[in-house]
Amino acid sequence: MFNKIKQIQQKRVLKRLTSVRRSRKLTGMDQVKSIALVFTVGNERSWKVINDYIVKMEKAGKHVYAVGYQSKETELNYIITHTKCTICHEKDDLNIWGIPKEDVVEPFVKRKYDLLMDTTAKRTFWSLYMSARSAARIKVSHCQPDEEGRNKEIYDLEIKDSEAYRVSEFLEETARCLDMMGANNVS
């Protein structure tokens, strides 16, 4: 019974967040100055892929901010060293409805981003909430087999990956798609 009430409350929150207007602007990666990454804390190899991408983008002159979700079952056996990274711990940082506490996510959501990439492999309320809360000009996620276009009020672009989802492929494909669309907007 409580889980059903929790789901209803979460749907209300998402509906309210998706009704907020924002300025959307498709652009190529060369025009992107700030990037938001939404990710799930997992194994060290997954973090290394995300961290390598962050370092690559920062070397290219972009500002990158990341927010990660750590479930209570996931233990960190490595250190997340990026200074512009917030970790939201399920055990301590969510309220009774599963909504992140404002003081935890405020550093991430108060910034304006040119691009938000939701790199989470499995769609959860947390990833939808963080993506909807962001004021990014363009929001990108990947399609999951059972949700073709279902989150179009949150995401501007959903990329269909190969059958086995890989964060590195998603990041590369996002850049390719944006560059193609950015080139089409110039003409």
N, C-alpha and C positions, 0 to 999 in steps of 0.2 A: 504494500500500500504506500509506504513512504517513497519507494523508488518511483512509483507512478506520479506522485505529487511533485517529486524532484524533477522528473522529465517535463511535466507541465510548466513548472516554474522556469526551467531552462529554455523551453520553447518561447515563452513570453519574453524573456530577456533578449533572445536572438531576434525575435520579431521587432522589438523596440529598436534594437541596434541597427537592423537592416533598413529601417525606415528613415534613418538620418541621411540627408543628401550630402554628397561629396563630389569634388571635381575629379572626373576621370579623364586621363589623358594617356593614350597609347604613345609610346616613344621607344626608340631604339636604346640598347644598352649604353651607347656612348653618351646619351643625354641624361642617364640616370646618375644622380649625385648621392642619393641616400637609399639604403636598402634595409628592410626589416626581414629577419628570418624567424619563422616559427618552427620549432623542432621538438621532438620527443627525446628526452635523455635516454640513451640506450648504451650500447657497448662502446668501448673506446675507439674502435675502428669507425663507427658512424660519426662520432664527434670529430675524429681526425679529418674526415671528408668535409664536414661543415667548417671546421676551423681553417683548413687549407683554402677553402673558397673565400672565407672572410679575409684571410691574409692576402689572397690574390686580388680581391676587389679593393682592399685598402691600398695596396701598392698601385692600383690603377686610379687612385685619387677619390674613391668613393667612401662614404661614411656608412658603416655597417653596425646595426644593432640587432641583437638576438634575444629571444625569449624561449626558454625550454621548459617542458613539463616533465617532472620526475614523479612517477607513480610510487606508492609506498612499497611496492614489491621490488623496485629497482634500486640496487645499491651501487654507488659510484666507487670504482676501484681505480680511478684516474682523476686528474685535476683539470677542471675547466678554467683556463687561464685568461680568456679574453675579458678585458675590463668592461666592455659594453654588452655584457651578457647577463641576463636575469634568469634565475632558475626558480620556477614555481613548484614547490613541493606539495604533493597531494596531502600529505599528513598534516602540514602546518599552515599552508597558504591558501586553502580553499574554505569557503564558508559551508554551512550545512547543506546548501543547495548545489554545491560543487562549483560555485562561481569564485574566481580568484579574488582575493582581498585587494582592495584598491591600492593600499600602500605598497604592495608587492609589484603590481603591474604598472603603476603610474609612471615610473621612469621610461618604460617602453612605449606606452600609449600616448604620452604627452607630446611626442615628437611627430613631425610631419615627414612622411617618406614618399619618395617617388615610386618605389616598388616594394611590395610585400610578397614574399614567397613562403607559402605554407609547405614545409618539407615533410610533414608528418605522414607516415606510411598508412596509418589508419585514421579515418575521420572520427573525431571525438568532439564532444561539446566544447572542451577546452580549446582545441585548435580553431573551431568555428568562432568561438567567443573572442579569442585574441585577434583573429583576422577581421572580424566585424568591428571590434573596438578601434582598430587602427585607422588613421586618416590617410592611408596611402592612396596615391593617385591611381595606381593599378595594382590589383591583387591577383596572384597566380597560385594555383594549386594543381594537383593532378586528379584526373578522373579515376574513380574506382568503378569496377564493373557494375555495381548495383546503383550507381547514382549519377548517371549521365545527365548533366545539366541541372541537377537538383539544388545546387548551392549557387545558382547564378545571381541571386540577390547579394551574395557576399563576394564572390570571385568574379573578376572580369574575364579571366582566361583559365580554362582547365585543360591541362596537357595530358594527352593519352600516352602513357608510357608502355613499354613492353610488359609482358605478363609478370615478370619479376621486377618489382619496384626497386629502383636504386636511386639514392639521393643524388649521386654524382651525375647520372643520366638526366635526372629531372632538372638540375641546375643548368646543365649544358643546353638542354632542349628549350628551357625558358629563355635563355639568352638568344638562341637562334630564332625563336618565334618573335621575340620583341624586335630583333634587328630586321626581320622581314617586314613586320608591321610598320616599324619606324620608317623603313625605306619607302613603303607604300604611302605613308602620310606626307612625305616630302614632295612627291610629284604633284 
